[in-house]
Amino acid sequence: MAWVLMALGLVLMVEGLAYALAPSLVERMLELLRSLPEAVRRQVGLLALVSGLLLIWAAFQLGLH
């Protein structure tokens, strides 16, 4: 459970940094996402999911337990 809380905290920190440091960039990115077809947004989401899983796998391979 502690790992889940830490992961959630890290996600919130990164998201918060993006909004705090570059809110106009976030708005432009959201506009870009709105202009993409749903299928492309789905592929981007799946790519992010797989990338996240690979990063977690790599962290465990490097000794994070």
C-alpha positions as CSV (number, residue, x, y, z in Angstrom):
1,M,0.0,0.0,0.0
2,A,2.9,2.3,0.7
3,W,4.1,1.9,-2.9
4,V,0.8,2.9,-4.2
5,L,0.7,6.0,-2.1
6,M,4.2,6.9,-3.1
7,A,3.4,6.4,-6.8
8,L,0.3,8.5,-6.5
9,G,2.2,11.2,-4.7
10,L,4.9,11.3,-7.5
11,V,2.2,11.5,-10.2
12,L,0.6,14.4,-8.4
13,M,3.9,16.2,-8.0
14,V,4.7,15.9,-11.7
15,E,1.2,17.1,-12.7
16,G,1.4,19.9,-10.2
17,L,4.8,21.0,-11.5
18,A,3.4,21.2,-15.1
19,Y,0.5,23.3,-14.0
20,A,2.6,25.6,-11.8
21,L,5.5,26.1,-14.2
22,A,3.7,26.2,-17.6
23,P,-0.1,26.5,-17.4
24,S,-0.3,27.9,-20.9
25,L,1.6,25.0,-22.3
26,V,-0.8,22.6,-20.5
27,E,-3.7,24.5,-22.2
28,R,-2.1,24.2,-25.6
29,M,-1.5,20.5,-25.1
30,L,-5.1,20.0,-24.1
31,E,-6.2,21.8,-27.3
32,L,-3.9,19.6,-29.3
33,L,-5.4,16.5,-27.7
34,R,-8.9,17.7,-28.5
35,S,-8.0,18.0,-32.1
36,L,-6.8,14.5,-32.4
37,P,-9.2,11.7,-33.4
38,E,-10.3,9.4,-30.6
39,A,-8.3,6.4,-32.0
40,V,-5.1,8.4,-31.9
41,R,-5.8,9.5,-28.3
42,R,-6.4,5.9,-27.3
43,Q,-3.1,4.9,-28.9
44,V,-1.2,7.6,-27.0
45,G,-2.8,6.4,-23.8
46,L,-1.8,2.8,-24.5
47,L,1.7,3.9,-25.3
48,A,1.9,5.8,-22.0
49,L,0.5,2.8,-20.1
50,V,3.1,0.5,-21.7
51,S,5.9,3.0,-21.1
52,G,4.9,3.2,-17.4
53,L,4.9,-0.5,-17.0
54,L,8.3,-0.8,-18.6
55,L,9.7,1.9,-16.2
56,I,8.2,0.0,-13.2
57,W,9.7,-3.2,-14.5
58,A,13.1,-1.6,-15.0
59,A,13.0,-0.1,-11.4
60,F,12.3,-3.6,-10.0
61,Q,15.1,-5.1,-12.1
62,L,17.5,-2.4,-10.7
63,G,16.8,-3.5,-7.2
64,L,13.7,-1.6,-6.1
65,H,11.6,-4.0,-3.9
